[in-house]
Amino acid sequence: QEGQAIVAEDLNLELPVVELAWPKHDWSARLSDAVVADIQQKGDFLFDLGKVERRVSADDLVRPAN
């Protein structure tokens, strides 16, 4: 309900409209190995340029251990 209220406000929609559309959306997110590798490559590039202070693991960011 809180998410619906946020979406309604951000999109300037009436809450009943968002409530009606809500169940029609697939909210699951899936990242392929290729996407994760691309994120890693960009992170490494920024680290190598000195734009970020520490190297990170994209895999750890998108697939955290339970």
All heavy atoms as TSV, in Angstrom:
chain	resi	resn	atom	element	x	y	z
A	1	GLN	N	N	0.823	-1.197	0.000
A	1	GLN	CA	C	0.000	0.000	0.000
A	1	GLN	C	C	0.864	1.257	0.000
A	1	GLN	O	O	0.537	2.228	-0.677
A	1	GLN	CB	C	-0.939	-0.006	1.201
A	1	GLN	CG	C	-2.042	-1.039	1.091
A	1	GLN	CD	C	-2.885	-1.095	2.364
A	1	GLN	OE1	O	-2.412	-0.771	3.445
A	1	GLN	NE2	N	-4.130	-1.495	2.205
A	2	GLU	N	N	1.951	1.215	0.769
A	2	GLU	CA	C	2.841	2.368	0.821
A	2	GLU	C	C	3.474	2.622	-0.551
A	2	GLU	O	O	3.581	3.766	-0.997
A	2	GLU	CB	C	3.925	2.159	1.872
A	2	GLU	CG	C	4.842	3.346	2.050
A	2	GLU	CD	C	5.889	3.115	3.127
A	2	GLU	OE1	O	5.803	2.132	3.890
A	2	GLU	OE2	O	6.816	3.941	3.195
A	3	GLY	N	N	3.882	1.545	-1.211
A	3	GLY	CA	C	4.465	1.665	-2.546
A	3	GLY	C	C	3.473	2.238	-3.539
A	3	GLY	O	O	3.833	3.076	-4.376
A	4	GLN	N	N	2.236	1.809	-3.452
A	4	GLN	CA	C	1.209	2.332	-4.343
A	4	GLN	C	C	1.002	3.823	-4.120
A	4	GLN	O	O	0.852	4.588	-5.080
A	4	GLN	CB	C	-0.097	1.575	-4.144
A	4	GLN	CG	C	-0.012	0.141	-4.593
A	4	GLN	CD	C	-1.252	-0.660	-4.247
A	4	GLN	OE1	O	-2.131	-0.216	-3.521
A	4	GLN	NE2	N	-1.325	-1.872	-4.762
A	5	ALA	N	N	0.995	4.239	-2.874
A	5	ALA	CA	C	0.824	5.662	-2.556
A	5	ALA	C	C	1.993	6.483	-3.095
A	5	ALA	O	O	1.794	7.583	-3.637
A	5	ALA	CB	C	0.682	5.853	-1.050
A	6	ILE	N	N	3.202	5.954	-2.978
A	6	ILE	CA	C	4.381	6.657	-3.490
A	6	ILE	C	C	4.300	6.794	-5.005
A	6	ILE	O	O	4.547	7.868	-5.565
A	6	ILE	CB	C	5.671	5.918	-3.064
A	6	ILE	CG1	C	5.865	6.051	-1.551
A	6	ILE	CG2	C	6.881	6.462	-3.822
A	6	ILE	CD1	C	6.957	5.146	-0.995
A	7	VAL	N	N	3.962	5.708	-5.688
A	7	VAL	CA	C	3.850	5.737	-7.147
A	7	VAL	C	C	2.757	6.718	-7.577
A	7	VAL	O	O	2.957	7.516	-8.500
A	7	VAL	CB	C	3.589	4.326	-7.711
A	7	VAL	CG1	C	3.201	4.381	-9.174
A	7	VAL	CG2	C	4.807	3.449	-7.511
A	8	ALA	N	N	1.627	6.676	-6.921
A	8	ALA	CA	C	0.532	7.585	-7.267
A	8	ALA	C	C	0.976	9.041	-7.130
A	8	ALA	O	O	0.724	9.865	-8.024
A	8	ALA	CB	C	-0.681	7.303	-6.392
A	9	GLU	N	N	1.658	9.342	-6.046
A	9	GLU	CA	C	2.109	10.719	-5.826
A	9	GLU	C	C	3.170	11.123	-6.851
A	9	GLU	O	O	3.089	12.195	-7.453
A	9	GLU	CB	C	2.659	10.871	-4.415
A	9	GLU	CG	C	3.092	12.298	-4.110
A	9	GLU	CD	C	3.579	12.461	-2.689
A	9	GLU	OE1	O	3.208	11.655	-1.812
A	9	GLU	OE2	O	4.346	13.400	-2.458
A	10	ASP	N	N	4.159	10.256	-7.059
A	10	ASP	CA	C	5.245	10.574	-7.981
A	10	ASP	C	C	4.755	10.741	-9.419
A	10	ASP	O	O	5.296	11.549	-10.172
A	10	ASP	CB	C	6.332	9.505	-7.941
A	10	ASP	CG	C	7.227	9.613	-6.718
A	10	ASP	OD1	O	7.092	10.595	-5.952
A	10	ASP	OD2	O	8.053	8.706	-6.514
A	11	LEU	N	N	3.773	9.957	-9.811
A	11	LEU	CA	C	3.260	10.016	-11.181
A	11	LEU	C	C	2.039	10.915	-11.319
A	11	LEU	O	O	1.464	11.020	-12.401
A	11	LEU	CB	C	2.929	8.606	-11.686
A	11	LEU	CG	C	4.110	7.638	-11.770
A	11	LEU	CD1	C	3.653	6.276	-12.272
A	11	LEU	CD2	C	5.224	8.205	-12.646
A	12	ASN	N	N	1.654	11.532	-10.200
A	12	ASN	CA	C	0.490	12.428	-10.192
A	12	ASN	C	C	-0.760	11.708	-10.703
A	12	ASN	O	O	-1.476	12.207	-11.566
A	12	ASN	CB	C	0.777	13.691	-11.004
A	12	ASN	CG	C	-0.211	14.792	-10.686
A	12	ASN	OD1	O	-0.755	14.859	-9.587
A	12	ASN	ND2	N	-0.451	15.668	-11.643
A	13	LEU	N	N	-0.978	10.516	-10.154
A	13	LEU	CA	C	-2.142	9.705	-10.511
A	13	LEU	C	C	-3.025	9.534	-9.286
A	13	LEU	O	O	-2.561	9.592	-8.151
A	13	LEU	CB	C	-1.711	8.319	-10.999
A	13	LEU	CG	C	-0.911	8.259	-12.292
A	13	LEU	CD1	C	-0.364	6.850	-12.497
A	13	LEU	CD2	C	-1.766	8.678	-13.473
A	14	GLU	N	N	-4.286	9.277	-9.526
A	14	GLU	CA	C	-5.206	8.958	-8.435
A	14	GLU	C	C	-4.850	7.561	-7.917
A	14	GLU	O	O	-4.516	6.655	-8.693
A	14	GLU	CB	C	-6.655	8.987	-8.921
A	14	GLU	CG	C	-7.117	10.351	-9.394
A	14	GLU	CD	C	-7.195	11.356	-8.263
A	14	GLU	OE1	O	-7.523	10.968	-7.129
A	14	GLU	OE2	O	-6.913	12.543	-8.518
A	15	LEU	N	N	-4.893	7.383	-6.616
A	15	LEU	CA	C	-4.540	6.107	-6.003
A	15	LEU	C	C	-5.348	4.932	-6.569
A	15	LEU	O	O	-4.771	3.868	-6.835
A	15	LEU	CB	C	-4.679	6.177	-4.482
A	15	LEU	CG	C	-4.257	4.940	-3.708
A	15	LEU	CD1	C	-2.809	4.557	-4.011
A	15	LEU	CD2	C	-4.457	5.151	-2.218
A	16	PRO	N	N	-6.660	5.068	-6.799
A	16	PRO	CA	C	-7.404	3.930	-7.368
A	16	PRO	C	C	-6.876	3.472	-8.728
A	16	PRO	O	O	-6.940	2.283	-9.050
A	16	PRO	CB	C	-8.836	4.454	-7.483
A	16	PRO	CG	C	-8.929	5.525	-6.444
A	16	PRO	CD	C	-7.567	6.164	-6.420
A	17	VAL	N	N	-6.325	4.383	-9.509
A	17	VAL	CA	C	-5.754	4.008	-10.814
A	17	VAL	C	C	-4.531	3.121	-10.598
A	17	VAL	O	O	-4.364	2.087	-11.250
A	17	VAL	CB	C	-5.386	5.271	-11.626
A	17	VAL	CG1	C	-4.615	4.896	-12.894
A	17	VAL	CG2	C	-6.627	6.079	-11.961
A	18	VAL	N	N	-3.667	3.528	-9.674
A	18	VAL	CA	C	-2.470	2.746	-9.375
A	18	VAL	C	C	-2.856	1.394	-8.777
A	18	VAL	O	O	-2.293	0.359	-9.137
A	18	VAL	CB	C	-1.534	3.522	-8.426
A	18	VAL	CG1	C	-0.355	2.665	-8.006
A	18	VAL	CG2	C	-1.057	4.814	-9.092
A	19	GLU	N	N	-3.834	1.385	-7.886
A	19	GLU	CA	C	-4.283	0.126	-7.277
A	19	GLU	C	C	-4.805	-0.840	-8.334
A	19	GLU	O	O	-4.571	-2.047	-8.249
A	19	GLU	CB	C	-5.371	0.411	-6.240
A	19	GLU	CG	C	-4.850	1.103	-5.009
A	19	GLU	CD	C	-5.965	1.562	-4.070
A	19	GLU	OE1	O	-7.126	1.703	-4.499
A	19	GLU	OE2	O	-5.643	1.780	-2.890
A	20	LEU	N	N	-5.490	-0.323	-9.338
A	20	LEU	CA	C	-6.033	-1.163	-10.407
A	20	LEU	C	C	-4.914	-1.728	-11.284
A	20	LEU	O	O	-4.941	-2.893	-11.682
A	20	LEU	CB	C	-7.014	-0.357	-11.263
A	20	LEU	CG	C	-7.726	-1.099	-12.376
A	20	LEU	CD1	C	-8.625	-2.196	-11.807
A	20	LEU	CD2	C	-8.562	-0.129	-13.206
A	21	ALA	N	N	-3.904	-0.924	-11.563
A	21	ALA	CA	C	-2.812	-1.357	-12.441
A	21	ALA	C	C	-1.790	-2.218	-11.721
A	21	ALA	O	O	-1.086	-3.013	-12.356
A	21	ALA	CB	C	-2.129	-0.128	-13.034
A	22	TRP	N	N	-1.667	-2.065	-10.415
A	22	TRP	CA	C	-0.609	-2.714	-9.633
A	22	TRP	C	C	-0.464	-4.215	-9.890
A	22	TRP	O	O	0.639	-4.696	-10.154
A	22	TRP	CB	C	-0.848	-2.428	-8.154
A	22	TRP	CG	C	0.343	-2.645	-7.291
A	22	TRP	CD1	C	0.649	-3.757	-6.566
A	22	TRP	CD2	C	1.399	-1.717	-7.040
A	22	TRP	NE1	N	1.815	-3.576	-5.872
A	22	TRP	CE2	C	2.296	-2.322	-6.149
A	22	TRP	CE3	C	1.665	-0.425	-7.485
A	22	TRP	CZ2	C	3.446	-1.694	-5.706
A	22	TRP	CZ3	C	2.804	0.210	-7.030
A	22	TRP	CH2	C	3.680	-0.428	-6.156
A	23	PRO	N	N	-1.542	-4.999	-9.828
A	23	PRO	CA	C	-1.375	-6.454	-9.997
A	23	PRO	C	C	-0.980	-6.869	-11.411
A	23	PRO	O	O	-0.593	-8.010	-11.633
A	23	PRO	CB	C	-2.747	-7.040	-9.638
A	23	PRO	CG	C	-3.640	-5.912	-9.323
A	23	PRO	CD	C	-2.894	-4.636	-9.486
A	24	LYS	N	N	-1.043	-5.961	-12.361
A	24	LYS	CA	C	-0.708	-6.295	-13.746
A	24	LYS	C	C	0.791	-6.224	-14.009
A	24	LYS	O	O	1.245	-6.605	-15.076
A	24	LYS	CB	C	-1.450	-5.362	-14.695
A	24	LYS	CG	C	-2.959	-5.528	-14.590
A	24	LYS	CD	C	-3.692	-4.563	-15.461
A	24	LYS	CE	C	-5.190	-4.742	-15.237
A	24	LYS	NZ	N	-5.993	-3.853	-16.044
A	25	HIS	N	N	1.563	-5.741	-13.046
A	25	HIS	CA	C	3.003	-5.583	-13.224
A	25	HIS	C	C	3.768	-6.753	-12.616
A	25	HIS	O	O	3.407	-7.257	-11.562
A	25	HIS	CB	C	3.482	-4.275	-12.581
A	25	HIS	CG	C	2.962	-3.073	-13.271
A	25	HIS	ND1	N	3.482	-2.605	-14.455
A	25	HIS	CD2	C	1.945	-2.231	-12.959
A	25	HIS	CE1	C	2.819	-1.537	-14.831
A	25	HIS	NE2	N	1.880	-1.299	-13.946
A	26	ASP	N	N	4.824	-7.149	-13.295
A	26	ASP	CA	C	5.747	-8.159	-12.778
A	26	ASP	C	C	6.888	-7.405	-12.104
A	26	ASP	O	O	7.699	-6.765	-12.765
A	26	ASP	CB	C	6.275	-9.019	-13.922
A	26	ASP	CG	C	7.275	-10.066	-13.454
A	26	ASP	OD1	O	7.506	-10.193	-12.236
A	26	ASP	OD2	O	7.821	-10.759	-14.327
A	27	TRP	N	N	6.942	-7.464	-10.786
A	27	TRP	CA	C	7.902	-6.671	-10.019
A	27	TRP	C	C	9.216	-7.402	-9.788
A	27	TRP	O	O	10.115	-6.879	-9.140
A	27	TRP	CB	C	7.279	-6.260	-8.675
A	27	TRP	CG	C	6.097	-5.377	-8.885
A	27	TRP	CD1	C	4.781	-5.733	-8.811
A	27	TRP	CD2	C	6.106	-3.988	-9.227
A	27	TRP	NE1	N	3.979	-4.662	-9.079
A	27	TRP	CE2	C	4.764	-3.567	-9.334
A	27	TRP	CE3	C	7.110	-3.058	-9.448
A	27	TRP	CZ2	C	4.407	-2.262	-9.659
A	27	TRP	CZ3	C	6.752	-1.750	-9.771
A	27	TRP	CH2	C	5.412	-1.373	-9.869
A	28	SER	N	N	9.352	-8.591	-10.335
A	28	SER	CA	C	10.604	-9.317	-10.148
A	28	SER	C	C	11.673	-8.741	-11.078
A	28	SER	O	O	11.392	-8.317	-12.189
A	28	SER	CB	C	10.413	-10.808	-10.423
A	28	SER	OG	O	10.014	-11.000	-11.767
A	29	ALA	N	N	12.884	-8.706	-10.595
A	29	ALA	CA	C	13.999	-8.205	-11.390
A	29	ALA	C	C	14.997	-9.336	-11.584
A	29	ALA	O	O	15.362	-10.023	-10.634
A	29	ALA	CB	C	14.660	-7.034	-10.680
A	30	ARG	N	N	15.413	-9.511	-12.810
A	30	ARG	CA	C	16.387	-10.545	-13.122
A	30	ARG	C	C	17.519	-9.921	-13.928
A	30	ARG	O	O	17.264	-9.221	-14.904
A	30	ARG	CB	C	15.738	-11.666	-13.926
A	30	ARG	CG	C	14.686	-12.432	-13.141
A	30	ARG	CD	C	13.942	-13.424	-14.040
A	30	ARG	NE	N	12.786	-13.955	-13.365
A	30	ARG	CZ	C	11.576	-13.394	-13.386
A	30	ARG	NH1	N	11.369	-12.289	-14.053
A	30	ARG	NH2	N	10.565	-13.945	-12.742
A	31	LEU	N	N	18.724	-10.167	-13.503
A	31	LEU	CA	C	19.882	-9.660	-14.224
A	31	LEU	C	C	20.663	-10.842	-14.782
A	31	LEU	O	O	21.035	-11.750	-14.045
A	31	LEU	CB	C	20.783	-8.840	-13.293
A	31	LEU	CG	C	20.150	-7.582	-12.699
A	31	LEU	CD1	C	21.103	-6.932	-11.720
A	31	LEU	CD2	C	19.774	-6.606	-13.791
A	32	SER	N	N	20.918	-10.796	-16.062
A	32	SER	CA	C	21.692	-11.872	-16.679
A	32	SER	C	C	23.162	-11.725	-16.298
A	32	SER	O	O	23.615	-10.670	-15.848
A	32	SER	CB	C	21.545	-11.806	-18.206
A	32	SER	OG	O	22.197	-10.652	-18.701
A	33	ASP	N	N	23.914	-12.785	-16.524
A	33	ASP	CA	C	25.344	-12.739	-16.265
A	33	ASP	C	C	26.021	-11.658	-17.111
A	33	ASP	O	O	26.963	-11.003	-16.662
A	33	ASP	CB	C	25.990	-14.100	-16.537
A	33	ASP	CG	C	25.601	-15.147	-15.506
A	33	ASP	OD1	O	25.164	-14.767	-14.397
A	33	ASP	OD2	O	25.739	-16.349	-15.814
A	34	ALA	N	N	25.519	-11.449	-18.335
A	34	ALA	CA	C	26.090	-10.429	-19.210
A	34	ALA	C	C	25.878	-9.028	-18.635
A	34	ALA	O	O	26.771	-8.183	-18.702
A	34	ALA	CB	C	25.475	-10.529	-20.601
A	35	VAL	N	N	24.727	-8.784	-18.057
A	35	VAL	CA	C	24.453	-7.477	-17.455
A	35	VAL	C	C	25.341	-7.265	-16.232
A	35	VAL	O	O	25.909	-6.184	-16.045
A	35	VAL	CB	C	22.953	-7.334	-17.104
A	35	VAL	CG1	C	22.696	-6.087	-16.286
A	35	VAL	CG2	C	22.114	-7.320	-18.365
A	36	VAL	N	N	25.486	-8.283	-15.405
A	36	VAL	CA	C	26.338	-8.172	-14.225
A	36	VAL	C	C	27.788	-7.922	-14.651
A	36	VAL	O	O	28.483	-7.081	-14.069
A	36	VAL	CB	C	26.229	-9.433	-13.331
A	36	VAL	CG1	C	27.214	-9.375	-12.176
A	36	VAL	CG2	C	24.806	-9.571	-12.799
A	37	ALA	N	N	28.236	-8.598	-15.691
A	37	ALA	CA	C	29.594	-8.389	-16.188
A	37	ALA	C	C	29.768	-6.961	-16.707
A	37	ALA	O	O	30.821	-6.340	-16.495
A	37	ALA	CB	C	29.919	-9.403	-17.287
A	38	ASP	N	N	28.753	-6.434	-17.355
A	38	ASP	CA	C	28.808	-5.057	-17.852
A	38	ASP	C	C	28.879	-4.060	-16.694
A	38	ASP	O	O	29.656	-3.097	-16.747
A	38	ASP	CB	C	27.586	-4.771	-18.730
A	38	ASP	CG	C	27.624	-3.391	-19.335
A	38	ASP	OD1	O	28.599	-3.083	-20.057
A	38	ASP	OD2	O	26.691	-2.609	-19.078
A	39	ILE	N	N	28.111	-4.303	-15.645
A	39	ILE	CA	C	28.165	-3.452	-14.457
A	39	ILE	C	C	29.565	-3.499	-13.851
A	39	ILE	O	O	30.129	-2.461	-13.484
A	39	ILE	CB	C	27.094	-3.873	-13.426
A	39	ILE	CG1	C	25.693	-3.593	-13.963
A	39	ILE	CG2	C	27.313	-3.161	-12.086
A	39	ILE	CD1	C	24.580	-4.231	-13.151
A	40	GLN	N	N	30.143	-4.691	-13.782
A	40	GLN	CA	C	31.490	-4.837	-13.229
A	40	GLN	C	C	32.503	-4.070	-14.070
A	40	GLN	O	O	33.374	-3.376	-13.538
A	40	GLN	CB	C	31.882	-6.315	-13.144
A	40	GLN	CG	C	33.229	-6.544	-12.500
A	40	GLN	CD	C	33.203	-6.188	-11.021
A	40	GLN	OE1	O	32.404	-6.702	-10.273
A	40	GLN	NE2	N	34.083	-5.283	-10.602
A	41	GLN	N	N	32.398	-4.205	-15.382
A	41	GLN	CA	C	33.327	-3.520	-16.278
A	41	GLN	C	C	33.258	-2.007	-16.085
A	41	GLN	O	O	34.288	-1.329	-16.024
A	41	GLN	CB	C	33.015	-3.892	-17.725
A	41	GLN	CG	C	33.960	-3.277	-18.736
A	41	GLN	CD	C	33.616	-3.666	-20.157
A	41	GLN	OE1	O	32.482	-4.026	-20.463
A	41	GLN	NE2	N	34.591	-3.586	-21.041
A	42	LYS	N	N	32.072	-1.479	-15.951
A	42	LYS	CA	C	31.912	-0.040	-15.740
A	42	LYS	C	C	32.468	0.380	-14.377
A	42	LYS	O	O	33.105	1.433	-14.260
A	42	LYS	CB	C	30.450	0.354	-15.887
A	42	LYS	CG	C	29.986	0.307	-17.340
A	42	LYS	CD	C	28.503	0.590	-17.440
A	42	LYS	CE	C	28.058	0.749	-18.876
A	42	LYS	NZ	N	28.086	-0.424	-19.691
A	43	GLY	N	N	32.233	-0.432	-13.366
A	43	GLY	CA	C	32.776	-0.132	-12.045
A	43	GLY	C	C	34.290	-0.142	-12.041
A	43	GLY	O	O	34.934	0.745	-11.460
A	44	ASP	N	N	34.875	-1.138	-12.712
A	44	ASP	CA	C	36.335	-1.213	-12.804
A	44	ASP	C	C	36.899	-0.008	-13.553
A	44	ASP	O	O	37.917	0.570	-13.160
A	44	ASP	CB	C	36.764	-2.502	-13.509
A	44	ASP	CG	C	36.486	-3.748	-12.690
A	44	ASP	OD1	O	36.261	-3.638	-11.461
A	44	ASP	OD2	O	36.486	-4.845	-13.292
A	45	PHE	N	N	36.227	0.388	-14.614
A	45	PHE	CA	C	36.645	1.545	-15.398
A	45	PHE	C	C	36.655	2.810	-14.535
A	45	PHE	O	O	37.629	3.567	-14.543
A	45	PHE	CB	C	35.695	1.701	-16.594
A	45	PHE	CG	C	35.925	2.942	-17.405
A	45	PHE	CD1	C	37.004	3.026	-18.273
A	45	PHE	CD2	C	35.054	4.014	-17.311
A	45	PHE	CE1	C	37.209	4.178	-19.036
A	45	PHE	CE2	C	35.251	5.165	-18.061
A	45	PHE	CZ	C	36.333	5.246	-18.925
A	46	LEU	N	N	35.594	3.016	-13.777
A	46	LEU	CA	C	35.523	4.197	-12.908
A	46	LEU	C	C	36.583	4.148	-11.814
A	46	LEU	O	O	37.179	5.174	-11.468
A	46	LEU	CB	C	34.123	4.328	-12.314
A	46	LEU	CG	C	33.021	4.669	-13.318
A	46	LEU	CD1	C	31.655	4.566	-12.660
A	46	LEU	CD2	C	33.240	6.040	-13.919
A	47	PHE	N	N	36.843	2.968	-11.280
A	47	PHE	CA	C	37.897	2.822	-10.266
A	47	PHE	C	C	39.265	3.140	-10.869
A	47	PHE	O	O	40.061	3.886	-10.284
A	47	PHE	CB	C	37.892	1.408	-9.686
A	47	PHE	CG	C	38.992	1.168	-8.696
A	47	PHE	CD1	C	38.885	1.636	-7.392
A	47	PHE	CD2	C	40.139	0.494	-9.073
A	47	PHE	CE1	C	39.912	1.428	-6.471
A	47	PHE	CE2	C	41.168	0.286	-8.166
A	47	PHE	CZ	C	41.052	0.754	-6.861
A	48	ASP	N	N	39.525	2.594	-12.049
A	48	ASP	CA	C	40.813	2.822	-12.710
A	48	ASP	C	C	41.040	4.300	-13.031
A	48	ASP	O	O	42.168	4.779	-13.020
A	48	ASP	CB	C	40.929	1.986	-13.987
A	48	ASP	CG	C	41.005	0.489	-13.706
A	48	ASP	OD1	O	41.319	0.108	-12.550
A	48	ASP	OD2	O	40.732	-0.294	-14.634
A	49	LEU	N	N	39.968	5.038	-13.281
A	49	LEU	CA	C	40.071	6.476	-13.538
A	49	LEU	C	C	40.178	7.296	-12.262
A	49	LEU	O	O	40.401	8.501	-12.315
A	49	LEU	CB	C	38.849	6.973	-14.329
A	49	LEU	CG	C	38.763	6.578	-15.790
A	49	LEU	CD1	C	37.466	7.104	-16.401
A	49	LEU	CD2	C	39.961	7.101	-16.575
A	50	GLY	N	N	39.983	6.637	-11.118
A	50	GLY	CA	C	40.022	7.354	-9.847
A	50	GLY	C	C	38.728	8.068	-9.515
A	50	GLY	O	O	38.691	8.939	-8.647
A	51	LYS	N	N	37.646	7.694	-10.181
A	51	LYS	CA	C	36.342	8.340	-9.949
A	51	LYS	C	C	35.600	7.735	-8.770
A	51	LYS	O	O	34.682	8.351	-8.246
A	51	LYS	CB	C	35.460	8.255	-11.207
A	51	LYS	CG	C	36.058	8.907	-12.424
A	51	LYS	CD	C	36.201	10.399	-12.228
A	51	LYS	CE	C	36.749	11.058	-13.479
A	51	LYS	NZ	N	36.961	12.483	-13.306
A	52	VAL	N	N	35.966	6.527	-8.377
A	52	VAL	CA	C	35.420	5.907	-7.170
A	52	VAL	C	C	36.588	5.462	-6.300
A	52	VAL	O	O	37.678	5.154	-6.801
A	52	VAL	CB	C	34.472	4.715	-7.484
A	52	VAL	CG1	C	33.218	5.175	-8.192
A	52	VAL	CG2	C	35.170	3.658	-8.310
A	53	GLU	N	N	36.379	5.458	-5.013
A	53	GLU	CA	C	37.473	5.228	-4.063
A	53	GLU	C	C	37.875	3.770	-3.897
A	53	GLU	O	O	39.007	3.490	-3.525
A	53	GLU	CB	C	37.098	5.807	-2.697
A	53	GLU	CG	C	36.969	7.305	-2.718
A	53	GLU	CD	C	36.596	7.874	-1.361
A	53	GLU	OE1	O	36.500	7.107	-0.379
A	53	GLU	OE2	O	36.399	9.091	-1.294
A	54	ARG	N	N	36.945	2.855	-4.122
A	54	ARG	CA	C	37.303	1.449	-3.917
A	54	ARG	C	C	36.648	0.580	-4.980
A	54	ARG	O	O	35.589	0.904	-5.503
A	54	ARG	CB	C	36.909	0.975	-2.524
A	54	ARG	CG	C	35.436	0.999	-2.233
A	54	ARG	CD	C	35.146	0.599	-0.784
A	54	ARG	NE	N	33.746	0.726	-0.504
A	54	ARG	CZ	C	32.848	-0.255	-0.645
A	54	ARG	NH1	N	33.224	-1.448	-1.035
A	54	ARG	NH2	N	31.583	-0.046	-0.372
A	55	ARG	N	N	37.323	-0.499	-5.279
A	55	ARG	CA	C	36.791	-1.455	-6.256
A	55	ARG	C	C	35.678	-2.257	-5.579
A	55	ARG	O	O	35.782	-2.606	-4.412
A	55	ARG	CB	C	37.903	-2.392	-6.704
A	55	ARG	CG	C	37.541	-3.249	-7.883
A	55	ARG	CD	C	38.712	-4.075	-8.366
A	55	ARG	NE	N	39.879	-3.303	-8.755
A	55	ARG	CZ	C	40.070	-2.793	-9.982
A	55	ARG	NH1	N	39.167	-2.943	-10.911
A	55	ARG	NH2	N	41.180	-2.129	-10.250
A	56	VAL	N	N	34.636	-2.513	-6.307
A	56	VAL	CA	C	33.520	-3.295	-5.772
A	56	VAL	C	C	33.260	-4.495	-6.661
A	56	VAL	O	O	33.679	-4.525	-7.812
A	56	VAL	CB	C	32.226	-2.452	-5.654
A	56	VAL	CG1	C	32.405	-1.319	-4.662
A	56	VAL	CG2	C	31.790	-1.922	-6.995
A	57	SER	N	N	32.562	-5.457	-6.111
A	57	SER	CA	C	32.164	-6.641	-6.862
A	57	SER	C	C	30.705	-6.480	-7.266
A	57	SER	O	O	29.812	-6.449	-6.420
A	57	SER	CB	C	32.338	-7.898	-6.008
A	57	SER	OG	O	31.661	-8.976	-6.601
A	58	ALA	N	N	30.449	-6.359	-8.572
A	58	ALA	CA	C	29.081	-6.241	-9.069
A	58	ALA	C	C	28.256	-7.446	-8.664
A	58	ALA	O	O	27.079	-7.326	-8.327
A	58	ALA	CB	C	29.065	-6.056	-10.577
A	59	ASP	N	N	28.877	-8.619	-8.686
A	59	ASP	CA	C	28.159	-9.831	-8.313
A	59	ASP	C	C	27.659	-9.752	-6.872
A	59	ASP	O	O	26.537	-10.136	-6.575
A	59	ASP	CB	C	29.040	-11.055	-8.517
A	59	ASP	CG	C	28.236	-12.337	-8.593
A	59	ASP	OD1	O	27.293	-12.393	-9.420
A	59	ASP	OD2	O	28.541	-13.263	-7.847
A	60	ASP	N	N	28.505	-9.224	-5.970
A	60	ASP	CA	C	28.090	-9.071	-4.576
A	60	ASP	C	C	26.965	-8.045	-4.424
A	60	ASP	O	O	26.121	-8.161	-3.549
A	60	ASP	CB	C	29.265	-8.645	-3.698
A	60	ASP	CG	C	30.286	-9.748	-3.504
A	60	ASP	OD1	O	29.963	-10.922	-3.812
A	60	ASP	OD2	O	31.403	-9.433	-3.062
A	61	LEU	N	N	26.967	-7.046	-5.299
A	61	LEU	CA	C	25.936	-6.009	-5.219
A	61	LEU	C	C	24.581	-6.491	-5.706
A	61	LEU	O	O	23.558	-6.143	-5.121
A	61	LEU	CB	C	26.352	-4.782	-6.036
A	61	LEU	CG	C	27.575	-4.025	-5.549
A	61	LEU	CD1	C	27.985	-2.958	-6.560
A	61	LEU	CD2	C	27.312	-3.397	-4.187
A	62	VAL	N	N	24.572	-7.278	-6.772
A	62	VAL	CA	C	23.291	-7.682	-7.345
A	62	VAL	C	C	22.824	-9.054	-6.894
A	62	VAL	O	O	21.668	-9.398	-7.053
A	62	VAL	CB	C	23.304	-7.629	-8.889
A	62	VAL	CG1	C	23.566	-6.217	-9.366
A	62	VAL	CG2	C	24.320	-8.584	-9.473
A	63	ARG	N	N	23.741	-9.831	-6.327
A	63	ARG	CA	C	23.391	-11.154	-5.819
A	63	ARG	C	C	23.965	-11.344	-4.420
A	63	ARG	O	O	24.826	-12.194	-4.214
A	63	ARG	CB	C	23.923	-12.236	-6.752
A	63	ARG	CG	C	23.334	-12.177	-8.146
A	63	ARG	CD	C	23.850	-13.322	-8.979
A	63	ARG	NE	N	23.334	-13.222	-10.323
A	63	ARG	CZ	C	24.080	-13.026	-11.402
A	63	ARG	NH1	N	25.379	-12.939	-11.299
A	63	ARG	NH2	N	23.530	-12.937	-12.595
A	64	PRO	N	N	23.502	-10.526	-3.478
A	64	PRO	CA	C	24.082	-10.613	-2.126
A	64	PRO	C	C	23.806	-11.980	-1.492
A	64	PRO	O	O	22.786	-12.607	-1.766
A	64	PRO	CB	C	23.380	-9.513	-1.346
A	64	PRO	CG	C	22.143	-9.201	-2.121
A	64	PRO	CD	C	22.426	-9.574	-3.554
A	65	ALA	N	N	24.751	-12.414	-0.674
A	65	ALA	CA	C	24.585	-13.678	0.050
A	65	ALA	C	C	23.480	-13.509	1.090
A	65	ALA	O	O	23.303	-12.443	1.660
A	65	ALA	CB	C	25.886	-14.059	0.731
A	66	ASN	N	N	22.734	-14.572	1.316
A	66	ASN	CA	C	21.629	-14.496	2.292
A	66	ASN	C	C	22.133	-14.448	3.684
A	66	ASN	O	O	22.847	-14.903	4.306
A	66	ASN	CB	C	20.667	-15.663	2.110
A	66	ASN	CG	C	19.911	-15.519	0.794
A	66	ASN	OD1	O	19.722	-14.412	0.295
A	66	ASN	ND2	N	19.490	-16.622	0.243
